[in-house]
Amino acid sequence: MSTDQRASSGAADHTRAGGRLMSLTSTDHKHIGLLIIATSLTLLSLVGVLALLMRSQLALPDETFLDAHTYNQLFTIHGSGMIYMVMTPFALGLGVYLVPLQIGAPGIAMPRTTLLGYWFYVCGTVVMLSGFATTEGAHPDGWFSYPPLADSRHSPSVGSDLWIVGVFIAVTGTILIGWTVLWTVLRKRAPGMTMMRMPVFSWSMVATCLMVVGSFPALLAALGMLAVGRVDPTVFASNVWNIGYQHIFWFYGHPVVYVMFFPYLAAVGEVLAVFSGRRFFGYKGTVLALLTFAALSMSVWGHHMFATGQAANDYYSLTSILLLIPAGIEYFALIGTILGGRLTFRTPMLFALAFIPQFLIGGLTGIMVGTPVIDYHVTDSYFVVGHLHYVLFAGSAFGLFAAVYYWFPKATGVLLREGLGKLHFWLLVAGTNLTFLPMFGLGYLGMPRRVYTYDAVDGFGWLNLLSSCGAGVLATGMLVFMFNVVESLRSKRPAGDDPWGGQTLEWATSSPPAEVNFTPEHPLPPITSYAPLLDLRQRGREAAEGAGADEGSRT
């Protein structure tokens, strides 16, 4: 190789290295959003492997694949990973990427704070997972970690301390990210972009970030209480502090469910509107429902504590049932959007359609466990596990994948393969329901949650085997998805700037967007409603029809 060639090669390597470093330190909201999304999807694969290991242990009675302590570590990190490290950050990452584009902003407010939030999230994740490298392993007491079980007498491992520190750091990062997205909406909207012209997804992020800012600090307080209790275990000798921890924790623990729901619900709404060829139905009612839902979400935490005898059953049951009203408005809006539309069954649309009935199961069973007389029977049973997974996977994860398939060409300029996408969809539908539907039966029959084995005489075997087989189908679907992403990026099948005929402002820019969101080549169009691109196309059609009518009259 000549000197010039070596110099050219070295310069290229330097440029590539600089580009990689730039992508990790850039304050462009699109880079930060993609970092958050990519990190959370990577962690989804990791916590999914932990779930497979647990389902292998539970597939048959009296199985010895895992011992009790190892199993406890896996279910703790699986639950913590899904809530603290996957579903919540992914939702906020979507907001970081899309909200400035959807409201016509030049960028995100406080971009360095947003980037700091991402690195807090990454550092917290690493600290939490590092518990596996300690002598006694990772934290074994669940994503909720009730004292006194989680104090230093009952869980003396360093992994438990690392879990507290890791979750504290990661959640601090999500609070910072939520605040910057909210501040972007309040301060950086384009001229003409009034609050009631924002897309449904941006409104969902407003409601989401209000809950993040309002309720997530309660988790930091609960973790601080737990840390004090690990230094001095006598703190939890009184039941007042044990129950007090639960109240503080669930003040965070219930709103976080809607943080992991609202953005995916709104993503589904945007997909349904585009692939139905219609404007989103019931816009104002949905906005009001999202804000009402967010407010009520911080008044229902006690329904997680009916069995303790330390919660006001009538109040928490009433507020839980009241959630049916805004939830019903949101569901009717989704259904109203597709009724009478010209449906196009592309992969994003399939995931969006499947979201509706599957999340409905999670929502209705949530009302059931929000009713004390039912909750007393099913509390701490596999019924609750089934309910939670129909909310977070059968529902929100389908909304997540609808968003991925829909906005992937926006972020990359590349379309994911349609055949592989539909295979991924059908494997997930089959695997999801085969995995989680039997859990309702297991709970009704009395199988407790958080047990690592069971006897053959208990009668849980065949339902657990079905559930474990379903987990294998789910894993196969996820492998198809990963292959689809890699193959699509490798083959680089161009998508064009707007392959779907989108209705909101992000589709007015290039795909992927330039560092400056809107350029002279891709200017900000007139903002006349929450679907400005749909308005633009309709005006174009009307003008063309008018011109045709004028030409016909002259003829």
C-alpha positions, 0 to 999 in steps of 0.5 A: 500500500502506498503512503497516500493510500495509507494516509487516506485509509487512516483518515477514513478510519479517523472519520468513522471513529469520529462519526461513532463518537459524535453519535454518542455525544451529539445533542441532536435530538434525533441521535439521542432518541435513536440511542435510547431506542436502540439501547432499550431494544437491545435490553429487550433481547436480554430480559427476554432471554431471562424470561426463556430461562424462567419458562424452561424451569417452570415447563415441568413439575419438580424441575431442577434446571434452576435453583430457587436463588438463581430463579429469584435473580432472573425474575427480579432482573427480568421485571426490573429490566422490562419496566425500568430499562425497556418499555419506559425508556423506549416510550420516552425515546420515541418522544425525544425523536418525534416530538420536536419533528411533530411540533415543527421545533428546530430541536429539543429543549435542553439537549445536553440535559437530554443527553445526560439523561440517556447516559444516566439511563445507561450507567444505571442499567450497567450498575444494576446488571453488574449484580450478576458478577458479585459473589451472591448474584443479582438482587432477588426480591422483585422489581418492587422489592418490599421490605423487610424482605429486601433489607440487609438481614434477609438480602445481604448481597452486594447485588441488592445494593447495586440494584438500588443504586442502578435503578436510582440512577436510571430513573433519574435519567428518565425524569430528566428526559421526560422533563426536556420533552415536556419543556419542548412542547411548552416552549418550542412549538412552531408558529401556528402549532397551537396546543390543539393542533398537536398530533395525538402522539405529541399529546400522549407525550405531554400526558406521559411526561406529566406523570414522569415528572409528577410520580417518578420522584416517589420511586427515588424516595422509596429507594432512598428509604430502602437504602436507609433500611439496608444500613439500619434494618431496624427501620423496618421493624415497624410495620408502619415503615413497611406499609409506608414503603408500599404506598410510596412505591405504588404512587410511582408503580401505577402511573408507570403503567400508563407511561408504558401505555400512552405513547404506544396507544397514540402510536397505534392511533397514528398508524390506524389513521394513516393506513385507514386513509382517514383523519384520527377520530375523536381528537379532542375527546382523546386529548381530554381522556389522556389528561384525565387518565394521567390525573386519575393514575396518581389516585389509584395506587392503593388497589395494589394493596387491598390484601394488606388491609392497609388501604381504603378499599372503597376509595381505591376501587372507585377511582380504579373503576373510574379509569374505565371512562377515559379508557373507553373514550380512547378505545372508541377513538381507535375503533372510530378511526378505522370504521369506514376507512380504506384499510391497508394491511401493511405490517404496522397496521397489523400490529396496531390492529392486534393491539386493540383486543389484546390490550383490552384483555389487560385493561379489563383484568386490571379492573378485576384486580381493582375490585377488592372481592376479586383481588382477595382471591387472585392477589399474588397469583399467576392471574396477576402475572397474566394481567401484567403481561397482557398490559405490557407485552400483548398490549404495549409491545405490539404498540411498540412494534407498530411504531418501529415498523411505521417510523423505521423508514423515517429514521433510516430511509429504509423499509423493513421487509414486509414478508418478514414483518408479517411473519414476525407479527403472526409468531408474536400473536400466537406466542403471546396468547399461548404464553400469557392466556394460560396464566389466568387459569393458573392463577384461578387454580391457585398457583402463586407468583414468584415460585420456582417449582411446583409439585405434579399433584398441584395440577399446574403442569399442562398449563405451564407447559403450554405457556413455556411452548408459547415463550419459545414461539415468542423467541422465534418471532423476536429472532425473525425481527432481529434478522429483518432489521439486519437484512433490511439495513444491509440491503438498503431498500430505499423507502423515500421520504414518505412511504406511507402518506403520513399525516403529521409534520415529521413526514414533511422532512427528508428520511432520515432527517437532516441535522436541521429538522426543516430545510429549504428543500423540505420546508415547514408546511402550513399548520392548519390542524393536527394532520397538516399533511393530510390537509395539504393533500386535500387542498391539492385535490380540491384545487385539481378538481376545481381546475378540472371543473373550470376547464370543463366549463370553458370547453 
